Amino acid sequence: MITLQNYKMFFDHYTEYQGFQRVNKCFASSIASVTHHQDDLNAITNFKETDG
């Protein structure tokens, strides 16, 4: 009974970890796209400023 409970805890933790890895990957790619987008915004802002 105890070992089964431990196994269930381990399994839950493992699936949680797998989910975390997936989210982490997704998060990393979204951060990359956001920073890229931020660069675009900065370029547009700089263009407006230099445009006078």
N, C-alpha and C positions, 0 to 999 in steps of 0.2 A: 504493500500500500504506500509506504513512504517512498520507495524507489520510483513507483509510478508517478507520484506527485512531483518528485524531483525531475523526472523525465518530462512531465508536462510543463513544468517551470522552464526547463532548459529549452524545450521546443518553442514555447511562447517567446522566450528571450531571443532565440535564433531567428524566428520569423520576424520579430520586431527589428532585429539587426539587419536582416535582408531588406526589409521595408525602408529602414533608415538609409542603407546604402543607395537604394533606388532614389529616394527623396534627395539625398545628398548630390547624386549625379545630376538630377533634374535641377536642383537649386544652383549648382555650379554653372550649368549651361545657361540658366536664366540670368545669373549674375553677369556672365560674359556678355550676353546680349544687351543687358541693361547698361553696362559700362560702354559698350560699342555705341548704343543709342545716345548715351550721355556725351560721347565724343562728337557725334553728329550735331547734337544740340549746341554744344560749345562752339563748333565751327559756324553754325548758323548765327549764333549770338555775336561772335567775333566779326562775322561778315556784316551784320547790321550795324555794329559799332563803327567799323572802319568805313562803312558806306556814307556816314555823315548825315 
